[in-house]
Amino acid sequence: MNKPIFDVVILGSGPAGLQAAIHASRKKTRVLMLGRMNKSSLFWAHVENFLGMFKTSGEDMLTTGLAQAKSFGVEVLEEDALSITPSGLCFSIETESGAHVCARSLVIATGTTRNRLGAPGEKELLGRGVSYCVDCDGGFFRSEDVAVVGGQSAAAGGALTLLSLARSVHLVAETLDISPALKTKLADSGAVIHEGVTVAAIEGETQVTGLALSDGVTLPVAGVFIELGAKGVLELAATLGLNLDESMKYLQVDRKQATNVPGVFAAGDITGPPLQMAKAVGEGCVAGISAATYAKNQKLAQEGVPAAEDE
């Protein structure tokens, strides 16, 4: 399968992702941005503390930023990444619709999932059957019955991953907000889908024994994976080998927004507080320039030409 090759692929279309896309594309690189801007926390916010902007809406800012990015040649795919795998000189990415692309460099600007499920038993059984990371903990549930809770791409992708490990997989979602292609793949997969319900409680004393739903049904499962939103920091860290900071909540980066993995940069809320737009935009600028420079140098190295200086 021939995959389109991009110099820079940006995960996330919030303020950090958009700013990274703008700066990377202005360095004459081919840039793809993945994600839906209504998943950004800024989309629902009102802004009055950003320089030059007084009482505007986050939706307006993102809409304008998206148009600006496209005007510089940024290609946009309003889908999440389901999997990211290092592959030779690039990163191989599969999206919700099954599209495959290669990236010479990555900018992770997916933000953070700030809300837990909030169900009884969630906190008490964390690490005893409750997990927030399929990629990290799925292997502990081989031949067990498990459930995934969430209605977005991380949950759907997690359910598909667990099907190769677990005896049975239930997906619980109040609403499935995923691409039609992913929804079809999920429906054909063998996962049992419970849509239109919520979690009433996670049951068990010392280990998870069941998942009680709002419709009165209790699923007899040994594991409950809470996957809210797009791929979170733990999944990315587990699959790409990225270092986390001391809190184990955020990606560790240097002054160029580089992670410990060559070619992978990060910006915005995923790198830690303050969780403010001003910080996200500044880091996005640096990450976009760094990623574009890295990609250009990768191509020069292949041609036997000395690397360009960092900017």
PAKEDO-371001 format. One record per atom (N, C-alpha, C): z, y, x negated; residue in three letters. Coordinates in steps of 0.02 Angstrom, whole numbers, padded with zeros to 5 digits, always signed. Each point is the difference from the previous one (the first is absolute). Layout:
BEGIN
ZYXALA ...
***
This chain:
BEGIN
+00000-00060-00042MET +00000+00060+00042MET +00000+00063-00044MET -00049+00043+00008ASN -00002+00062-00037ASN +00045+00051+00032ASN +00047+00025-00038LYS +00048+00048+00027LYS -00018+00070-00026LYS +00002+00050+00044PRO -00009+00069-00024PRO +00054+00017-00051PRO -00021+00033-00054ILE +00048+00019-00052ILE +00014+00075+00005ILE +00063+00017+00006PHE +00022+00070+00002PHE +00039+00015-00063PHE -00007+00061-00023ASP +00040+00021-00058ASP +00074+00006+00020ASP +00012+00029+00058VAL +00068+00010+00023VAL +00005-00022+00073VAL +00047-00043+00016VAL +00016-00015+00070VAL +00070+00025+00013VAL +00007+00037+00054ILE +00064+00030+00018ILE +00027-00034+00063ILE +00060-00025-00004LEU +00033-00031+00057LEU +00044+00052+00034LEU -00020+00020+00060GLY +00039+00050+00036GLY -00038+00064+00008GLY +00003+00027+00061SER -00038+00062+00015SER +00046+00055+00025SER +00062+00001-00026GLY +00045+00056+00011GLY -00012+00054-00051GLY +00046+00046-00009PRO -00011+00057-00045PRO -00010-00022-00073PRO +00037-00050-00023ALA -00008-00022-00070ALA -00068-00033-00009ALA -00019-00043+00047GLY -00065-00034-00005GLY -00058+00047+00004GLY +00003+00048+00046LEU -00055+00048+00008LEU -00007+00044-00063LEU +00057+00023-00026GLN -00004+00043-00060GLN -00027-00039-00059GLN +00021-00063-00007ALA -00025-00043-00053ALA -00076-00010+00007ALA -00022-00011+00062ALA -00071-00010+00012ALA -00041+00061-00018ALA +00025+00058+00018ILE -00036+00063-00015ILE -00007+00009-00075ILE +00055-00009-00037HIS -00003+00012-00072HIS -00039-00054-00037HIS +00005-00062+00022ALA -00039-00053-00032ALA -00074+00009+00011ALA -00019+00019+00061SER -00072+00007+00015SER -00030+00060-00036SER +00040+00051-00011ARG -00025+00059-00036ARG -00011-00014-00074ARG +00023-00057-00024LYS -00014-00020-00069LYS -00061-00045-00003LYS -00040+00003+00054LYS -00065-00036+00003LYS +00009-00076-00005LYS +00049-00025+00037THR +00010-00072+00004THR -00012-00022+00073THR -00015-00064+00008ARG -00010-00027+00067ARG +00069-00019+00027ARG +00018+00030+00057VAL +00068-00007+00027VAL -00002-00028+00071VAL +00042-00049+00013LEU +00010-00027+00067LEU +00073+00009+00019LEU +00011+00027+00060MET +00067+00008+00026MET +00010-00047+00060MET +00052-00040-00002LEU +00016-00047+00054LEU +00060+00025+00039LEU +00000-00012+00065GLY +00058+00018+00041GLY -00018+00044+00059GLY +00045+00002+00048ARG -00009+00042+00059ARG +00052+00056-00003ARG -00024+00062+00007MET +00046+00055-00011MET +00054+00005+00053MET -00010-00031+00059ASN +00054+00004+00050ASN +00058-00046-00018ASN -00007-00040-00055LYS +00056-00039-00024LYS +00044+00040-00049LYS -00024+00058-00021SER +00039+00043-00044SER +00056+00033+00039SER +00059+00004-00031SER +00056+00034+00034SER -00016+00073+00011SER -00044+00029-00041LEU -00018+00071+00008LEU -00039+00011+00065LEU -00036-00050+00023PHE -00043+00008+00059PHE +00040+00024+00060PHE +00062-00022+00005TRP +00041+00016+00059TRP +00047+00058-00013TRP -00005+00031-00058ALA +00048+00052-00020ALA -00027+00070+00013ALA +00046+00048+00001HIS -00017+00071+00002HIS +00020+00030-00067HIS -00043+00039-00030VAL +00009+00023-00068VAL +00015+00075-00002VAL +00054+00018-00035GLU +00015+00071-00010GLU +00029+00014-00069GLU +00004-00053-00043ASN +00029+00010-00066ASN -00048-00015-00057ASN -00066+00001+00014PHE -00049-00011-00051PHE -00033+00066-00017PHE -00009+00013-00064LEU -00026+00064-00023LEU -00066+00018+00035LEU -00002+00059+00031GLY -00060+00025+00031GLY -00012-00025+00070GLY +00043-00045+00025MET -00007-00027+00067MET +00063+00017+00040MET -00009+00035+00055PHE +00058+00020+00041PHE -00009-00026+00070PHE +00043-00047+00019LYS +00001-00028+00067LYS -00069-00027+00021LYS -00021-00052-00036THR -00062-00035+00019THR +00018-00073+00012THR -00046-00037+00027SER +00013-00070+00014SER -00025-00044-00056SER +00035-00055-00011GLY -00022-00048-00050GLY -00069-00029+00016GLY -00012-00011+00064GLU -00065-00027+00021GLU -00057+00047-00020GLU +00010+00065+00010ASP -00052+00048-00019ASP -00011+00000-00075ASP +00055-00004-00038MET -00007+00001-00073MET -00037-00062-00024MET +00016-00058+00027LEU -00033-00062-00021LEU -00073-00001+00021LEU -00014+00025+00060THR -00069+00002+00023THR -00043+00044-00044THR +00027+00057-00018THR -00036+00045-00046THR -00007-00031-00069THR +00053-00032-00024GLY -00002-00032-00065GLY -00051-00057-00003GLY -00006-00037+00055LEU -00048-00055+00002LEU -00071+00027-00003LEU -00013+00053+00037ALA -00067+00031-00002ALA -00015+00027-00069ALA +00051+00029-00032GLN -00008+00027-00068GLN -00017-00057-00049GLN +00037-00056+00005ALA -00013-00056-00045ALA -00071-00027+00009ALA -00020-00007+00062LYS -00068-00025+00014LYS -00053+00047-00028LYS +00014+00065+00002SER -00049+00049-00025SER -00011-00007-00075SER +00049-00030-00036PHE -00007-00011-00072PHE -00028-00070-00015PHE -00017-00037+00053GLY -00032-00065-00011GLY +00046-00059+00006GLY +00062+00010+00020VAL +00046-00056+00009VAL -00023-00044+00057VAL -00004-00065-00012GLU -00015-00047+00054GLU +00065-00023+00032GLU -00001-00008+00066VAL +00061-00014+00037VAL -00009-00062+00042VAL +00049-00044-00003LEU +00001-00059+00043LEU +00069-00001+00034LEU +00000+00009+00066GLU +00063+00007+00036GLU +00030-00069+00015GLU +00018-00035-00054GLU +00031-00065+00003GLU +00051-00005-00056GLU +00048-00046+00009ASP +00048-00014-00053ASP -00028-00054-00047ASP +00027-00003-00060ALA -00014-00055-00045ALA +00044-00059+00018ALA -00031-00059+00007LEU +00039-00060+00015LEU +00022-00035-00064LEU -00043+00001-00051SER +00018-00032-00063SER -00030+00038-00057SER +00036-00001-00057ILE -00024+00033-00061ILE +00012-00049-00057ILE -00053-00017-00036THR +00006-00050-00053THR -00035+00025-00063THR +00035+00001-00057PRO -00035+00016-00063PRO -00056-00050-00012PRO -00059+00025-00017SER -00058-00044-00010SER -00042+00026-00057SER +00012-00025-00059GLY -00037+00024-00058GLY +00014+00073-00015GLY -00053+00040+00000LEU +00007+00071-00016LEU +00012+00043+00062LEU +00011-00032+00058CYS +00012+00040+00060CYS +00053-00033+00043CYS +00018+00034+00054PHE +00045-00027+00050PHE -00042-00018+00061PHE +00007-00062+00023SER -00037-00023+00059SER +00042+00013+00062SER -00029+00034+00049ILE +00037+00021+00059ILE -00035-00027+00062ILE +00040-00031+00044GLU -00025-00021+00065GLU +00031+00044+00054GLU -00040+00025+00046THR +00025+00044+00052THR +00008-00038+00066THR +00026+00035+00050GLU +00012-00031+00066GLU -00062-00032+00030GLU -00057+00031-00009SER -00061-00025+00031SER -00033-00057-00040SER +00031-00017-00056GLY -00030-00051-00043GLY -00046+00028-00053GLY -00006+00066-00004ALA -00040+00030-00053ALA +00033-00011-00068ALA -00041-00009-00052HIS +00025-00010-00068HIS -00029+00054-00045HIS +00043+00033-00039VAL -00023+00049-00048VAL +00036-00010-00065VAL -00029+00027-00054CYS +00032-00001-00066CYS +00018+00072-00020CYS +00057+00007-00033ALA +00023+00066-00022ALA +00015-00002-00074ALA -00027+00047-00038ARG +00018+00005-00070ARG +00071+00027-00008ARG +00021+00041+00047SER +00068+00025-00001SER +00025+00008+00072SER +00065-00001+00008LEU +00032+00006+00065LEU +00049+00058+00001LEU +00002+00034+00057VAL +00054+00048+00013VAL +00036-00025+00063VAL +00063-00016-00007ILE +00040-00023+00057ILE +00037+00060+00029ILE -00018+00016+00061ALA +00029+00059+00034ALA +00014-00019+00072ALA +00031-00058+00009THR +00010-00028+00067THR +00063+00026+00034THR +00040+00040-00035GLY +00062+00022+00030GLY +00050-00057+00002GLY +00053+00009+00039THR +00051-00052+00006THR +00014-00013+00073THR +00019-00062+00014THR +00023-00016+00068THR +00074+00017+00003THR +00017+00051+00038ARG +00069+00025-00001ARG +00045-00033+00052ARG -00029-00034+00049ASN +00041-00030+00053ASN +00003-00075-00005ASN +00060-00027+00004ARG +00009-00071+00007ARG -00010-00018+00073ARG +00003-00064+00014LEU -00009-00023+00069LEU +00058+00023+00043LEU +00060-00003-00027GLY +00059+00022+00037GLY +00026-00051+00049GLY -00017-00063-00007ALA +00021-00052+00046ALA +00066-00031-00022ALA +00042-00022+00046PRO +00061-00036-00018PRO -00017-00060-00043PRO +00038-00010-00053GLY -00010-00056-00045GLY -00045+00016-00059GLY -00037+00056+00003GLU -00046+00017-00054GLU +00037+00011-00065GLU +00049+00043+00001LYS +00038+00017-00060LYS +00041-00059-00024LYS +00033-00034+00047GLU +00045-00055-00018GLU -00036-00059-00032GLU -00063-00012+00020LEU -00036-00059-00023LEU -00054+00017-00052LEU +00002+00061-00026LEU -00047+00019-00052LEU +00010-00045-00061LEU -00053-00030-00024GLY +00005-00047-00056GLY +00021-00069+00021GLY +00013-00009+00064ARG +00020-00065+00027ARG -00049-00022+00055ARG -00062+00019-00012GLY -00053-00015+00049GLY -00036+00062+00023GLY +00032+00059-00007VAL -00033+00063+00015VAL -00029+00029-00064VAL -00064+00018+00003SER -00034+00027-00059SER -00045+00057+00021SER -00014+00045-00047TYR -00047+00055+00011TYR -00063-00008-00041TYR -00010-00060-00028CYS -00057-00010-00046CYS -00025-00071+00002CYS -00057-00010+00034VAL -00031-00067+00004VAL -00021-00023-00070VAL -00031+00045-00038ASP -00024-00019-00066ASP +00058-00020-00047ASP +00058+00031+00010CYS +00057-00015-00043CYS +00034-00066+00020CYS +00010-00011+00065ASP +00045-00052+00023ASP -00034-00056+00040ASP -00065+00007+00012GLY -00034-00050+00042GLY +00007-00071-00027GLY +00000-00008-00066GLY +00003-00066-00030GLY +00065-00037+00013GLY +00052+00036+00021PHE +00064-00033+00015PHE +00000-00034+00068PHE -00054+00009+00038PHE -00001-00026+00069PHE -00056-00050+00010PHE -00015-00037-00052ARG -00051-00052+00007ARG +00022-00052+00051ARG -00046-00016+00045SER +00012-00050+00053SER +00055+00019+00048SER +00017+00065+00003GLU +00049+00024+00049GLU -00037+00038+00055GLU +00036+00013+00054ASP -00026+00041+00054ASP +00024+00072-00012ASP -00047+00047+00002VAL +00017+00070-00016VAL -00030+00048+00050VAL +00025+00061-00001ALA -00027+00053+00042ALA -00012+00062-00042ALA -00052+00037+00018VAL -00014+00065-00030VAL +00005+00052+00055VAL +00035+00054-00014VAL +00010+00053+00049VAL -00037+00063-00023VAL -00044+00025+00042GLY -00037+00061-00017GLY -00069-00001+00032GLY -00027+00059+00011GLY -00064+00003+00035GLY -00058+00028-00040GLY +00011+00010-00066GLN -00053+00030-00040GLN -00025-00049-00052GLN -00038+00025-00048SER -00037-00045-00045SER +00046-00042-00043SER +00058+00027-00021ALA +00044-00039-00043ALA +00025-00062+00037ALA +00016+00008+00064ALA +00024-00056+00040ALA -00055-00052+00011ALA -00059+00023+00019ALA -00056-00046+00011ALA -00019-00036-00064ALA -00004+00037-00055GLY -00016-00031-00064GLY +00054-00048-00022GLY +00063+00018+00013GLY +00056-00044-00017GLY -00003-00065+00039GLY -00016+00005+00064ALA -00006-00061+00041ALA -00054-00045-00026ALA -00057+00028-00019LEU -00055-00040-00027LEU +00020-00033-00066LEU +00036+00035-00042THR +00024-00028-00063THR +00047-00058+00012THR +00046+00009+00047LEU +00051-00051+00012LEU -00029-00064+00031LEU -00057+00005+00031LEU -00031-00059+00030LEU -00015-00054-00051LEU -00010+00019-00063SER -00014-00049-00052SER +00065-00029-00029SER +00057+00025+00021LEU +00064-00022-00027LEU +00045-00031+00053LEU +00007+00033+00056ALA +00048-00020+00051ALA -00029-00052+00047ALA +00045-00033+00036ARG -00021-00049+00050ARG -00030+00035+00061ARG +00032+00054+00021SER -00027+00040+00055SER +00018+00073-00012SER -00043+00044+00026VAL +00009+00072-00009VAL -00007+00035+00067VAL +00052+00039+00018HIS -00001+00042+00059HIS -00008+00073-00022HIS -00042+00037+00035LEU -00006+00072-00012LEU +00024+00037+00061LEU +00051+00041-00008VAL +00031+00037+00055VAL -00017+00074-00007VAL -00032+00027+00051ALA -00021+00070-00003ALA +00003+00031+00069ALA +00030+00059+00004GLU -00002+00036+00064GLU -00072+00020+00015GLU -00036+00023-00052THR -00072+00015+00006THR -00033-00016-00066THR -00056-00036+00003LEU -00038-00014-00061LEU -00048+00057-00014LEU +00013+00037-00053ASP -00041+00057-00018ASP -00037-00017-00065ASP -00051-00043+00006ILE -00038-00023-00058ILE -00074+00003+00018ILE -00042-00008-00050SER -00072+00004+00012SER -00023-00059+00043SER -00054+00008+00037PRO -00026-00055+00042PRO -00016-00062-00041PRO -00026+00009-00061ALA -00017-00058-00041ALA +00063-00039-00020ALA +00053+00037-00018LEU +00063-00033-00018LEU +00032-00034+00060LEU -00006+00032+00058LYS +00028-00029+00061LYS -00036-00066+00017LYS -00066-00001-00009THR -00037-00062+00012THR +00020-00054-00050THR +00007+00018-00062LYS +00020-00048-00052LYS +00069-00028+00015LYS +00044+00042+00024LEU +00068-00021+00016LEU -00001-00047+00060LEU -00040+00017+00051ALA -00003-00041+00060ALA -00027-00070-00015ALA -00043-00005-00049ASP -00031-00064-00018ASP +00040-00039-00052ASP +00056+00028-00022SER +00035-00027-00059SER +00048-00057+00014SER +00026-00004+00060GLY +00052-00049+00014GLY +00069+00031+00005GLY +00006+00064-00016ALA +00064+00034+00010ALA +00012+00009+00074ALA +00063-00005+00021VAL +00019+00011+00070VAL +00018+00073+00009VAL -00038+00035+00041ILE +00009+00072+00008ILE +00041+00016+00062ILE +00052+00039-00009HIS +00042+00024+00055HIS -00007+00075+00003HIS -00045+00024+00042GLU -00013+00072+00005GLU +00031+00027+00063GLU +00024+00062-00004GLY +00030+00032+00059GLY +00075-00013+00005GLY +00030-00027-00053VAL +00072-00012+00000VAL +00031+00031-00063VAL +00065+00007+00003THR +00038+00025-00058THR +00053-00051-00019THR +00032+00012-00057VAL +00053-00045-00023VAL +00066+00023+00030VAL +00034-00047+00033ALA +00067+00014+00027ALA +00054-00012-00052ALA -00008-00054-00039ALA +00049-00016-00051ALA -00028-00053-00047ALA +00027+00001-00061ILE -00013-00054-00048ILE +00063-00043-00001ILE -00008-00064+00015GLU +00058-00043+00010GLU +00014-00043-00061GLU +00065-00017-00007GLY +00022-00043-00055GLY +00067+00023-00026GLY +00036-00047-00030GLU +00065+00016-00028GLU -00007+00015-00075GLU -00016-00051-00039THR -00009+00010-00072THR -00074-00001-00019THR -00043-00025+00045GLN -00072-00002-00011GLN -00034+00015+00067GLN -00061+00026-00003VAL -00039+00012+00061VAL -00014-00067+00035VAL +00013-00001+00064THR -00016-00059+00040THR -00047+00015+00058THR -00007+00065+00017GLY -00043+00016+00056GLY -00014+00074+00006GLY -00052+00016+00038LEU -00019+00069+00013LEU -00003+00009+00076LEU +00046+00040+00026ALA +00003+00012+00072ALA -00044+00059+00018ALA -00045-00010+00050LEU -00047+00052+00020LEU +00022+00033+00066LEU -00029+00057+00013SER +00019+00039+00059SER -00020-00033+00066SER -00045-00049-00002ASP -00020-00035+00062ASP +00044-00061+00014ASP +00053-00008-00039GLY +00046-00055+00011GLY -00015-00063-00040GLY -00057-00001-00035VAL -00018-00058-00041VAL +00035+00005-00067VAL +00025-00057-00025THR +00028-00004-00067THR -00043-00047-00041THR -00026+00025-00056LEU -00042-00040-00044LEU +00045-00034-00052LEU -00003-00067-00005PRO +00041-00035-00050PRO -00032+00004-00069PRO +00018+00051-00039VAL -00030+00011-00065VAL +00053+00003-00054VAL -00021-00016-00062ALA +00045+00004-00057ALA -00008+00064-00039ALA -00056+00034+00011GLY -00013+00062-00036GLY -00029+00053+00045GLY +00020+00062-00011VAL -00026+00057+00037VAL -00023+00052-00051VAL -00065+00014-00001PHE -00028+00049-00046PHE -00015+00064+00038PHE +00033+00054-00019ILE -00009+00064+00033ILE -00050+00040-00040ILE -00059+00009+00028GLU -00056+00032-00035GLU -00025+00058+00043GLU +00027+00059-00013LEU -00017+00059+00040LEU -00046+00046-00040LEU -00060+00012+00026GLY -00046+00046-00032GLY -00048-00034-00047GLY -00025+00038-00048ALA -00046-00027-00050ALA +00040-00035-00054ALA -00035-00026-00051LYS +00036-00035-00053LYS +00051+00047-00032LYS +00062-00023-00004GLY +00053+00041-00027GLY +00010-00009-00074GLY +00050+00034-00026VAL +00011+00001-00072VAL +00017-00069-00027VAL +00038-00041+00036LEU +00018-00065-00025LEU -00060-00046-00005LEU -00044+00001+00050GLU -00060-00041-00002GLU -00045+00021-00058GLU -00009+00065-00009LEU -00042+00025-00055LEU +00030-00019-00067LEU +00065+00007-00006ALA +00033-00017-00063ALA -00007-00074-00015ALA +00006-00041+00052ALA -00003-00073-00011ALA -00070-00022-00019ALA -00050+00027+00033THR -00068-00024-00011THR -00033+00030-00062THR +00019+00060-00020LEU -00031+00033-00057LEU +00044+00003-00062LEU +00063-00020+00007GLY +00046+00002-00057GLY +00024+00070-00016GLY +00008+00041+00051LEU +00020+00070-00012LEU +00076+00005-00006LEU +00022+00043-00045ASN +00072+00011-00008ASN +00026+00047+00054ASN +00059-00016+00024LEU +00035+00044+00047LEU +00053+00041-00037LEU +00022+00054+00032ASP +00053+00040-00030ASP +00068-00034+00010ASP +00053+00033-00022GLU +00066-00031+00003GLU +00023-00016+00072GLU -00024+00038+00048SER +00019-00012+00069SER -00036-00060+00030SER -00053-00024-00033MET -00041-00055+00024MET -00035+00017+00065MET -00010+00065+00012LYS -00034+00023+00061LYS -00066+00034-00014LYS -00009+00024-00062TYR -00058+00042-00015TYR -00034-00024-00064TYR -00065+00017-00006LEU -00037-00018-00060LEU +00018+00046-00058LEU +00005-00028-00058GLN +00016+00038-00060GLN -00064+00027-00032GLN -00003+00065-00012VAL -00059+00031-00029VAL +00020+00048-00056VAL -00050+00016-00042ASP +00013+00049-00053ASP -00028+00068+00021ASP -00005+00046-00048ARG -00022+00068+00017ARG -00072+00004+00020ARG -00039-00052-00015LYS -00070-00002+00022LYS -00007-00041+00064LYS +00055-00016+00030GLN +00003-00040+00062GLN -00024-00072-00012GLN +00002-00021-00063ALA -00020-00068-00017ALA +00057-00049+00009ALA -00014-00058+00028THR +00048-00054+00003THR -00002-00038-00065THR +00038-00054-00003ASN -00001-00043-00060ASN -00063-00043-00005ASN -00040-00003+00053VAL -00061-00040-00001VAL -00059+00046-00015VAL -00037-00012-00053PRO -00057+00043-00016PRO -00049+00006+00057PRO -00019+00062+00016GLY -00048+00012+00053GLY +00031+00011+00068GLY +00065-00008+00006VAL +00034+00010+00064VAL +00045+00061-00003VAL -00012+00047+00045PHE +00038+00062+00004PHE +00031+00005+00070PHE +00050+00041+00006ALA +00034+00007+00065ALA +00021+00072+00011ALA +00003+00021+00063ALA +00018+00069+00016ALA +00030+00004+00070ALA +00042+00049+00009GLY +00028+00013+00067GLY +00066-00035+00011GLY +00016-00014+00063ASP +00065-00028+00018ASP +00014-00066-00034ASP -00052-00038-00017ILE +00010-00066-00029ILE +00030+00004-00070ILE +00000+00059-00031THR +00031+00008-00066THR +00071+00027+00004THR +00024+00014+00061GLY +00070+00020+00008GLY +00009+00071+00023GLY +00063+00019+00015PRO +00015+00066+00026PRO -00010+00054-00053PRO -00006+00064+00025PRO +00004+00021+00070PRO -00062-00020+00039PRO +00009-00023+00061LEU -00056-00023+00041LEU -00029+00060+00036LEU -00034+00042-00039GLN -00027+00063+00025GLN -00074+00004-00015GLN -00036+00037+00043MET -00072+00006-00009MET -00018+00035-00065MET +00039+00050-00020ALA -00015+00037-00061ALA -00001-00047-00061ALA +00048-00044-00003LYS +00003-00049-00054LYS -00060-00048+00004LYS -00016-00023+00061ALA -00055-00047+00009ALA -00066+00030-00022ALA -00012+00062+00016VAL -00062+00033-00018VAL -00005+00008-00076VAL +00054+00022-00032GLY +00000+00008-00072GLY -00012-00065-00036GLY +00035-00052+00022GLU -00009-00065-00032GLU -00069-00029+00014GLU -00027+00014+00059GLY -00067-00023+00016GLY -00052+00031-00046GLY +00009+00063-00014CYS -00045+00035-00047CYS -00001-00035-00068CYS +00060-00012-00027VAL +00006-00031-00066VAL -00028-00071+00002VAL +00018-00038+00052ALA -00023-00070+00004ALA -00075-00005+00006ALA -00030+00045+00039GLY -00073-00001+00008GLY -00036+00013-00065GLY +00024+00050-00038ILE -00030+00016-00065ILE +00010-00058-00049ILE +00061-00028-00001SER +00014-00054-00046SER -00041-00062+00015SER -00007-00017+00064ALA -00038-00059+00019ALA -00074+00009-00017ALA -00027+00059+00013ALA -00070+00013-00015ALA -00013-00003-00075ALA +00045+00028-00039THR -00006-00003-00073THR +00002-00071-00025THR +00046-00039+00028TYR +00006-00071-00020TYR -00065-00037+00015TYR -00027+00010+00060ALA -00061-00035+00020ALA -00059+00020-00045ALA -00005+00064-00015LYS -00054+00023-00044LYS +00006-00031-00069LYS +00061-00004-00025ASN +00010-00029-00066ASN -00014-00075-00001ASN +00013-00034+00056GLN -00016-00071+00005GLN -00076-00010-00006GLN -00038+00043+00032LYS -00073-00006-00003LYS -00025+00017-00070LYS +00030+00051-00031LEU -00020+00019-00068LEU +00014-00057-00049LEU +00058-00032+00008ALA +00018-00056-00044ALA -00050-00057+00005ALA -00024-00013+00061GLN -00049-00052+00009GLN -00066+00016-00035GLN -00012+00066-00007GLU -00062+00021-00033GLU +00009+00012-00074GLU +00063-00010-00025GLY +00014+00009-00071GLY +00006+00073-00020GLY +00015+00044+00048VAL +00006+00071-00012VAL +00074+00019-00003VAL +00021+00044-00045PRO +00071+00020-00004PRO +00025+00029+00066PRO +00063-00011+00015ALA +00029+00024+00062ALA +00002+00076+00001ALA -00004+00027+00062ALA +00007+00071+00009ALA +00073+00020-00004ALA +00013+00062-00016GLU +00069+00024-00004GLU +00029+00006+00070GLU +00066-00014+00006ASP +00034+00010+00063ASP +00002+00074+00017ASP +00001+00014+00065GLU +00003+00070+00021GLU +00069+00015+00027GLU 
***
